[in-house]
Amino acid sequence: MTQLAEAGFDELRTALEGTVLGPGEDGYDDARRLWNAQHDRRPAVIAQVQTAEDVSAAVLFGVAQGLEIAVRGGSHSMSGASSVDDGLMIDLSRMNQVTVDPEARRARVGGGALLRDLDAATQPHGLAVPAGMISHTGVGGLTLGGGMGWLTRQHGLSIDNLESVQIVTADGSILRAAEDENPDLFWAVRGGGGNFGVVTEFEFRLHEAGPMVNYGLAFWGLDQGADVLRMARDLIPSLPPTFSVVPACLNAPPAPFVPEQHHFQPGYGLVVIGFGSPDEHAEVLERIRTTLPPLFEFATPMPYVALQQSLDEANDWGHYCYEKGTYLEDLTDGAIEVITEHVPKKTSPLSAVLFYRLDHAYTAVADDTTAFGGGRTDRYAVFAIAQCPMPEMQDAEREWVRGFWNALQPHAINIGSYINGMADYDEDRLRASFGPKYDRLAELKRKYDPDNVFHRNANIRPA
């Protein structure tokens, strides 16, 4: 570390209530670690901020020092955008406070909170924010990109339930953005990712959910894949929004409810979540069972919090991950043919293909209400996800994802996708993802971040 760098560290430490870490210091290696083990980055400095004022000071410091800036919330970015070699990581993890007003059905959530922090605060009141499906995901990154999960069919994306944000922009200003204050910025942060600043607090509307939900899982072998997907195509749109059904191409888990002969067996599953009555849930499972008897099934009531944590282990820290996604108008026979051809080619037992149905509350929001680029028509968001327990597996599995994605493109809406599922930020795919909104976002980027300080994201260049 040079003398100038030492002086810079001292300057930043003096400016922050939080902690400043440099290479070799206690806590540095833990703080720089990311969920996706594929990315092993070493920032020059990590600012573990505690307040919006800390964030402002850190941003101004990074700009003045000419450091590339990355923002870490839950560090769940598939692309590894939440860290940077030789730059400044602004670590929001200490800003994980959640305050709930159950009467007003509002929650104020710190920019560094995880979904498990949010659920722990809201569920004692029988309330929830429509959010993601893995509890160690950060609220911030998930929300800024849109936010899909179990409650999307009922209550829309996370951004559809956002009332306001507090955000630090590139010039260090601390602003409130809402429909009645900086409405252009509020539009942009709802789907435009981290392009416009560091969000230090979110205000969400809450909805009734839990404390108990109905969980079901049915599983079939690889040879029944086409039948499973055709059944899902007919079943899911017919269900009320109190059901969330996710078709998945995956390996059966070595769980107690899975017969031992099927542990790790590749195949096709339907996860069936019911937020209504147990009888309604049982009727849907019976409909599935009658249409196509599975190799095994499991059904149980479970706490909503347990549902939110049910995929945590399969998506644990330390895996080597890669992902590409797309949108399909429907699970057409042509798309199903591609899927069933490529699924058997995956080699890691942790890799999977997931299909999220987007309809009902999702399509009830007008397309121009937010910057979200997915298009508000009925569709499936498809995610091909490579997860490898060992680094030597990742090259082949990455090529499997890319081959699958390329083969599926003739059946896709376009080459764009949900930006939170991007491991690569290709310019043509970003433009396709945002569509006509891209130009408006670029104008707002010029207004709020003309020098593109915040570019470690699904980046929109200033107009």
C-alpha positions as CSV (number, residue, x, y, z in Angstrom):
1,M,0.0,0.0,0.0
2,T,1.5,3.4,-1.0
3,Q,1.6,6.4,1.3
4,L,-1.1,8.0,-0.8
5,A,-3.2,5.0,-0.4
6,E,-2.7,5.0,3.3
7,A,-3.8,8.6,3.5
8,G,-6.8,7.7,1.5
9,F,-7.7,4.9,3.8
10,D,-7.4,7.2,6.8
11,E,-9.6,9.8,5.0
12,L,-12.3,7.2,4.4
13,R,-12.1,5.8,7.9
14,T,-12.6,9.3,9.3
15,A,-15.6,9.9,7.1
16,L,-17.5,6.7,7.9
17,E,-19.4,5.4,11.0
18,G,-18.8,2.0,9.5
19,T,-15.6,0.0,9.0
20,V,-13.0,0.3,6.3
21,L,-11.1,-2.8,5.3
22,G,-8.0,-3.3,3.1
23,P,-6.2,-6.4,1.8
24,G,-4.6,-8.4,4.6
25,E,-6.7,-6.9,7.4
26,D,-8.9,-9.0,9.7
27,G,-12.3,-9.5,8.1
28,Y,-11.3,-8.6,4.6
29,D,-11.4,-12.1,3.1
30,D,-14.8,-12.8,4.6
31,A,-16.2,-9.4,3.4
32,R,-15.0,-9.9,-0.2
33,R,-16.4,-13.4,-0.6
34,L,-19.3,-13.8,-3.0
35,W,-22.1,-16.3,-3.3
36,N,-20.9,-17.4,-6.8
37,A,-17.5,-19.0,-6.2
38,Q,-16.6,-18.5,-9.9
39,H,-15.8,-14.9,-9.0
40,D,-12.8,-14.3,-6.6
41,R,-12.2,-10.6,-6.6
42,R,-10.0,-8.5,-4.5
43,P,-11.1,-4.9,-3.9
44,A,-8.5,-2.3,-3.0
45,V,-10.8,-1.2,-0.2
46,I,-14.1,-2.3,1.3
47,A,-16.4,0.2,3.0
48,Q,-18.8,-1.5,5.4
49,V,-21.3,1.3,5.6
50,Q,-23.9,1.8,8.2
51,T,-25.9,4.9,7.1
52,A,-26.9,6.7,4.0
53,E,-24.4,9.3,4.9
54,D,-21.7,6.6,5.0
55,V,-22.8,5.5,1.5
56,S,-22.6,9.1,0.3
57,A,-19.1,9.6,1.7
58,A,-18.0,6.3,0.2
59,V,-19.3,7.2,-3.3
60,L,-17.6,10.6,-3.2
61,F,-14.4,9.0,-2.0
62,G,-14.4,6.4,-4.8
63,V,-15.1,9.0,-7.4
64,A,-12.4,11.3,-6.1
65,Q,-9.8,8.5,-6.0
66,G,-10.8,7.3,-9.5
67,L,-11.8,3.9,-8.1
68,E,-14.2,1.6,-9.9
69,I,-17.2,1.1,-7.6
70,A,-19.1,-2.1,-6.9
71,V,-22.1,-2.3,-4.5
72,R,-22.7,-5.4,-2.4
73,G,-26.0,-6.2,-0.9
74,G,-26.5,-10.0,-0.6
75,S,-23.7,-10.6,-3.1
76,H,-26.0,-13.0,-5.0
77,S,-25.2,-11.5,-8.4
78,M,-24.7,-14.3,-10.9
79,S,-22.3,-12.0,-12.8
80,G,-20.2,-11.2,-9.7
81,A,-21.0,-7.5,-10.2
82,S,-21.1,-6.9,-6.4
83,S,-17.3,-6.9,-6.2
84,V,-14.4,-5.5,-8.2
85,D,-10.7,-6.0,-8.4
86,D,-8.6,-3.1,-7.2
87,G,-11.6,-0.9,-6.7
88,L,-14.1,0.1,-4.0
89,M,-16.7,-2.3,-2.7
90,I,-19.5,-0.6,-0.9
91,D,-20.8,-3.3,1.4
92,L,-24.4,-2.7,2.6
93,S,-24.7,-5.8,4.7
94,R,-24.8,-3.9,8.0
95,M,-27.8,-1.9,6.8
96,N,-30.1,-4.9,7.2
97,Q,-32.8,-3.3,9.4
98,V,-36.5,-4.0,8.8
99,T,-39.2,-2.0,10.4
100,V,-42.8,-3.2,10.0
101,D,-46.1,-1.2,10.4
102,P,-48.7,-4.0,10.4
103,E,-51.6,-1.5,10.5
104,A,-50.5,0.4,7.5
105,R,-49.1,-2.8,5.9
106,R,-45.8,-1.2,5.2
107,A,-42.2,-2.3,5.7
108,R,-39.1,-0.2,5.6
109,V,-36.1,-2.3,4.6
110,G,-32.4,-1.5,4.7
111,G,-30.5,-1.8,1.4
112,G,-28.4,-4.6,2.8
113,A,-31.2,-6.8,4.2
114,L,-31.5,-10.3,3.0
115,L,-34.9,-12.0,2.3
116,R,-34.6,-13.9,5.5
117,D,-34.3,-10.6,7.5
118,L,-37.4,-9.4,5.7
119,D,-39.5,-12.6,6.3
120,A,-38.4,-12.7,10.0
121,A,-39.8,-9.2,10.5
122,T,-43.0,-9.5,8.5
123,Q,-44.2,-13.1,9.2
124,P,-45.0,-12.6,12.9
125,H,-47.8,-10.3,11.5
126,G,-48.9,-12.8,8.9
127,L,-47.6,-10.5,6.2
128,A,-45.0,-10.7,3.4
129,V,-43.4,-8.7,0.5
130,P,-43.6,-10.5,-2.8
131,A,-39.9,-11.3,-3.3
132,G,-37.6,-14.1,-4.3
133,M,-37.3,-17.8,-3.4
134,I,-33.9,-18.1,-1.7
135,S,-33.6,-16.6,1.7
136,H,-30.0,-15.6,1.5
137,T,-30.7,-13.4,-1.5
138,G,-30.3,-9.6,-1.0
139,V,-33.5,-7.6,-1.1
140,G,-31.8,-4.8,-2.9
141,G,-30.4,-6.4,-6.0
142,L,-33.5,-8.6,-6.3
143,T,-35.9,-5.7,-6.2
144,L,-34.0,-3.3,-8.5
145,G,-34.1,-5.9,-11.2
146,G,-37.8,-6.7,-10.7
147,G,-38.1,-9.4,-8.1
148,M,-39.9,-12.7,-9.0
149,G,-41.0,-15.4,-6.5
150,W,-43.8,-17.5,-5.1
151,L,-46.2,-14.5,-4.7
152,T,-45.7,-13.0,-8.2
153,R,-49.0,-14.4,-9.6
154,Q,-50.9,-13.0,-6.7
155,H,-49.2,-9.7,-6.0
156,G,-46.8,-9.0,-8.9
157,L,-43.1,-8.3,-8.8
158,S,-41.3,-6.8,-5.9
159,I,-41.1,-3.5,-7.7
160,D,-44.9,-3.5,-8.2
161,N,-45.1,-3.3,-4.4
162,L,-42.6,-0.6,-3.9
163,E,-43.8,2.7,-2.4
164,S,-40.5,4.6,-2.2
165,V,-36.8,4.4,-2.0
166,Q,-34.0,6.4,-0.4
167,I,-31.1,6.4,-2.8
168,V,-27.6,7.9,-3.0
169,T,-26.7,9.1,-6.5
170,A,-23.4,9.5,-8.1
171,D,-22.8,13.1,-6.8
172,G,-23.4,11.9,-3.3
173,S,-26.9,13.3,-3.0
174,I,-29.3,11.4,-0.7
175,L,-32.7,11.5,-2.4
176,R,-36.2,10.1,-1.9
177,A,-37.8,8.7,-5.0
178,A,-41.5,7.9,-5.1
179,E,-44.5,8.7,-7.2
180,D,-44.7,12.2,-5.6
181,E,-41.0,13.0,-5.5
182,N,-38.4,12.4,-8.2
183,P,-40.9,10.3,-10.1
184,D,-38.6,9.8,-13.1
185,L,-36.0,8.3,-10.8
186,F,-38.6,6.1,-9.1
187,W,-39.7,4.8,-12.5
188,A,-36.1,4.0,-13.4
189,V,-35.1,2.1,-10.2
190,R,-38.1,-0.2,-10.6
191,G,-36.5,-2.6,-13.0
192,G,-33.5,-0.6,-14.2
193,G,-31.1,-2.4,-11.8
194,G,-28.3,-0.6,-9.9
195,N,-27.7,1.9,-12.7
196,F,-28.9,5.0,-10.9
197,G,-27.4,4.9,-7.4
198,V,-27.2,3.0,-4.2
199,V,-30.6,2.3,-2.6
200,T,-30.2,2.5,1.2
201,E,-33.8,1.9,2.1
202,F,-36.9,0.4,0.4
203,E,-40.5,1.0,1.5
204,F,-42.8,-1.9,0.5
205,R,-46.5,-2.6,0.6
206,L,-47.2,-5.8,2.5
207,H,-49.8,-8.6,1.8
208,E,-51.3,-11.4,3.8
209,A,-49.3,-14.6,3.4
210,G,-48.8,-17.5,5.7
211,P,-48.0,-18.2,8.4
212,M,-48.7,-21.7,6.9
213,V,-48.8,-22.6,3.2
214,N,-49.4,-25.9,1.3
215,Y,-46.3,-27.5,-0.3
216,G,-46.3,-30.2,-2.9
217,L,-43.6,-31.8,-5.1
218,A,-44.2,-34.4,-7.8
219,F,-41.3,-36.0,-9.8
220,W,-41.0,-37.9,-13.0
221,G,-38.1,-39.5,-14.9
222,L,-36.3,-38.1,-18.0
223,D,-38.4,-40.2,-20.3
224,Q,-41.6,-38.4,-19.3
225,G,-40.3,-34.9,-19.7
226,A,-42.4,-34.0,-22.7
227,D,-45.6,-35.3,-21.0
228,V,-44.8,-33.3,-17.8
229,L,-44.2,-30.0,-19.6
230,R,-47.4,-30.5,-21.7
231,M,-49.3,-31.2,-18.5
232,A,-47.8,-28.0,-16.9
233,R,-48.8,-26.0,-20.0
234,D,-52.4,-27.0,-19.6
235,L,-52.5,-26.9,-15.8
236,I,-50.8,-23.8,-14.7
237,P,-52.8,-21.1,-16.6
238,S,-56.0,-22.8,-15.4
239,L,-55.2,-22.3,-11.7
240,P,-56.1,-19.2,-9.7
241,P,-53.3,-16.9,-8.6
242,T,-53.3,-18.4,-5.1
243,F,-51.3,-21.2,-6.7
244,S,-47.7,-21.0,-7.7
245,V,-46.5,-23.9,-9.8
246,V,-42.8,-24.1,-11.0
247,P,-41.9,-26.8,-13.5
248,A,-38.2,-27.7,-13.1
249,C,-35.7,-30.0,-14.8
250,L,-33.5,-31.1,-12.0
251,N,-32.1,-34.0,-10.0
252,A,-34.1,-35.5,-7.2
253,P,-32.7,-34.4,-3.9
254,P,-31.4,-36.9,-1.3
255,A,-34.2,-35.8,1.0
256,P,-36.0,-38.0,3.5
257,F,-39.2,-37.8,1.5
258,V,-37.5,-39.1,-1.7
259,P,-37.3,-42.9,-2.1
260,E,-33.7,-43.8,-1.9
261,Q,-33.6,-45.4,-5.3
262,H,-34.5,-41.9,-6.8
263,H,-31.8,-39.9,-4.9
264,F,-30.0,-37.7,-7.4
265,Q,-32.0,-39.1,-10.3
266,P,-32.3,-36.6,-13.2
267,G,-35.9,-35.8,-14.2
268,Y,-38.7,-33.3,-14.2
269,G,-40.5,-31.9,-11.1
270,L,-43.5,-29.8,-10.4
271,V,-43.3,-27.7,-7.2
272,V,-46.9,-26.8,-6.3
273,I,-47.5,-24.1,-3.7
274,G,-51.0,-23.3,-2.5
275,F,-51.8,-20.2,-0.6
276,G,-55.4,-21.2,-0.3
277,S,-57.1,-24.0,1.6
278,P,-55.5,-27.5,2.0
279,D,-58.5,-29.0,0.2
280,E,-57.9,-26.8,-2.9
281,H,-54.2,-27.9,-2.8
282,A,-55.1,-31.6,-2.5
283,E,-57.5,-31.3,-5.5
284,V,-54.7,-29.9,-7.7
285,L,-52.3,-32.6,-6.6
286,E,-55.0,-35.2,-7.4
287,R,-55.5,-33.7,-10.8
288,I,-51.7,-34.0,-11.5
289,R,-51.6,-37.6,-10.1
290,T,-54.6,-38.7,-12.3
291,T,-53.2,-37.1,-15.4
292,L,-49.6,-38.4,-15.1
293,P,-48.7,-40.6,-12.1
294,P,-45.3,-39.5,-10.8
295,L,-42.4,-41.6,-9.6
296,F,-42.9,-40.1,-6.2
297,E,-44.7,-37.2,-4.6
298,F,-44.6,-35.3,-1.3
299,A,-47.1,-32.9,0.2
300,T,-47.2,-31.1,3.5
301,P,-48.3,-27.9,5.1
302,M,-45.3,-25.8,6.0
303,P,-44.5,-22.3,7.4
304,Y,-44.1,-19.6,4.8
305,V,-40.7,-18.9,6.2
306,A,-39.7,-22.6,5.6
307,L,-41.0,-22.3,2.0
308,Q,-38.7,-19.3,1.5
309,Q,-35.8,-21.3,2.8
310,S,-36.6,-24.6,1.0
311,L,-34.2,-23.9,-1.9
312,D,-31.4,-22.5,0.2
313,E,-29.3,-25.6,0.5
314,A,-29.5,-26.4,-3.2
315,N,-28.4,-22.8,-4.0
316,D,-25.8,-22.6,-1.2
317,W,-22.7,-20.4,-1.2
318,G,-19.6,-21.9,-2.7
319,H,-20.9,-23.3,-6.0
320,Y,-19.5,-22.3,-9.4
321,C,-22.5,-20.9,-11.2
322,Y,-23.5,-19.6,-14.6
323,E,-27.0,-18.8,-16.0
324,K,-28.8,-17.7,-19.1
325,G,-32.5,-17.0,-19.3
326,T,-35.2,-16.1,-21.8
327,Y,-38.9,-15.6,-22.1
328,L,-41.4,-17.9,-23.8
329,E,-44.9,-17.0,-24.7
330,D,-45.9,-20.6,-24.0
331,L,-44.4,-24.1,-23.6
332,T,-45.0,-24.9,-27.2
333,D,-44.3,-28.4,-28.7
334,G,-41.3,-27.0,-30.4
335,A,-39.9,-25.5,-27.2
336,I,-40.6,-28.7,-25.3
337,E,-38.7,-30.7,-27.9
338,V,-35.6,-28.5,-27.4
339,I,-35.9,-28.7,-23.6
340,T,-36.2,-32.5,-23.5
341,E,-33.3,-32.8,-26.0
342,H,-30.9,-30.7,-23.9
343,V,-31.8,-31.5,-20.3
344,P,-30.2,-34.9,-20.3
345,K,-26.9,-33.4,-21.4
346,K,-26.3,-31.6,-18.2
347,T,-23.6,-33.2,-16.0
348,S,-23.8,-31.5,-12.6
349,P,-26.5,-32.8,-10.3
350,L,-27.0,-29.2,-9.1
351,S,-27.8,-27.7,-12.5
352,A,-31.4,-27.1,-13.4
353,V,-33.8,-25.5,-15.7
354,L,-36.7,-23.5,-14.1
355,F,-39.9,-22.1,-15.5
356,Y,-41.7,-19.2,-13.8
357,R,-45.2,-18.5,-15.0
358,L,-45.9,-14.8,-15.2
359,D,-49.6,-13.9,-15.4
360,H,-52.5,-12.5,-13.2
361,A,-51.1,-9.8,-11.0
362,Y,-47.9,-9.6,-13.1
363,T,-49.9,-8.7,-16.3
364,A,-52.3,-6.4,-14.4
365,V,-49.6,-3.7,-14.2
366,A,-49.3,-1.5,-17.3
367,D,-46.1,-2.1,-19.1
368,D,-45.0,1.6,-18.9
369,T,-45.6,1.9,-15.2
370,T,-42.1,0.7,-14.4
371,A,-38.7,0.3,-16.2
372,F,-39.0,-3.5,-16.0
373,G,-38.2,-4.8,-19.4
374,G,-39.9,-8.2,-19.4
375,G,-43.1,-7.1,-21.1
376,R,-46.4,-7.5,-19.2
377,T,-48.0,-10.2,-21.2
378,D,-48.6,-13.8,-20.1
379,R,-45.3,-15.7,-20.4
380,Y,-42.8,-18.0,-18.9
381,A,-39.5,-16.8,-17.6
382,V,-37.0,-19.6,-18.3
383,F,-33.7,-20.0,-16.5
384,A,-31.0,-22.5,-17.4
385,I,-28.7,-22.6,-14.4
386,A,-25.3,-24.3,-14.2
387,Q,-24.2,-25.0,-10.6
388,C,-21.1,-27.0,-10.1
389,P,-19.6,-28.2,-6.7
390,M,-16.1,-28.3,-8.2
391,P,-14.5,-25.7,-10.5
392,E,-13.3,-28.3,-13.0
393,M,-16.9,-29.0,-14.0
394,Q,-17.9,-25.4,-14.8
395,D,-16.5,-25.1,-18.4
396,A,-18.5,-28.0,-19.7
397,E,-21.6,-27.0,-17.8
398,R,-21.4,-23.4,-19.0
399,E,-21.3,-24.7,-22.6
400,W,-24.4,-26.8,-21.8
401,V,-26.3,-23.7,-20.7
402,R,-25.2,-21.8,-23.8
403,G,-26.1,-24.6,-26.1
404,F,-29.5,-25.0,-24.5
405,W,-30.1,-21.2,-24.7
406,N,-29.1,-21.0,-28.4
407,A,-31.3,-23.9,-29.3
408,L,-34.3,-22.3,-27.5
409,Q,-34.0,-18.9,-29.1
410,P,-36.2,-19.7,-32.2
411,H,-39.0,-20.2,-29.7
412,A,-38.3,-17.2,-27.5
413,I,-40.0,-13.8,-27.5
414,N,-36.6,-12.2,-28.2
415,I,-32.9,-12.6,-27.0
416,G,-33.6,-10.5,-23.9
417,S,-34.3,-11.9,-20.5
418,Y,-34.8,-11.0,-16.8
419,I,-31.7,-9.0,-15.9
420,N,-31.3,-10.6,-12.5
421,G,-30.6,-13.9,-14.3
422,M,-27.8,-12.6,-16.4
423,A,-24.3,-13.9,-15.9
424,D,-23.1,-12.0,-19.0
425,Y,-24.2,-8.4,-19.8
426,D,-24.1,-8.4,-23.6
427,E,-25.2,-5.1,-25.0
428,D,-27.5,-6.5,-27.6
429,R,-29.3,-8.7,-25.0
430,L,-29.6,-5.7,-22.6
431,R,-31.2,-3.6,-25.3
432,A,-33.6,-6.4,-26.2
433,S,-34.4,-6.9,-22.5
434,F,-35.4,-3.3,-22.0
435,G,-36.9,-2.8,-25.4
436,P,-38.3,0.7,-26.1
437,K,-37.6,1.6,-22.5
438,Y,-33.8,1.5,-23.0
439,D,-33.6,5.0,-24.6
440,R,-35.6,6.6,-21.7
441,L,-33.4,4.8,-19.2
442,A,-30.3,6.1,-21.0
443,E,-31.6,9.7,-20.8
444,L,-32.2,9.2,-17.0
445,K,-28.8,7.7,-16.7
446,R,-27.3,10.9,-18.2
447,K,-29.3,12.9,-15.7
448,Y,-28.5,11.0,-12.5
449,D,-25.1,9.3,-13.4
450,P,-23.6,11.1,-16.4
451,D,-20.1,9.6,-15.8
452,N,-21.5,6.0,-15.4
453,V,-20.1,5.7,-11.9
454,F,-22.5,2.8,-11.3
455,H,-21.7,0.5,-14.2
456,R,-21.0,-2.9,-12.5
457,N,-24.5,-4.0,-13.3
458,A,-26.8,-4.6,-16.3
459,N,-25.4,-1.4,-17.5
460,I,-27.2,1.3,-19.4
461,R,-24.8,3.8,-20.8
462,P,-25.7,7.5,-20.4
463,A,-27.3,8.9,-23.6
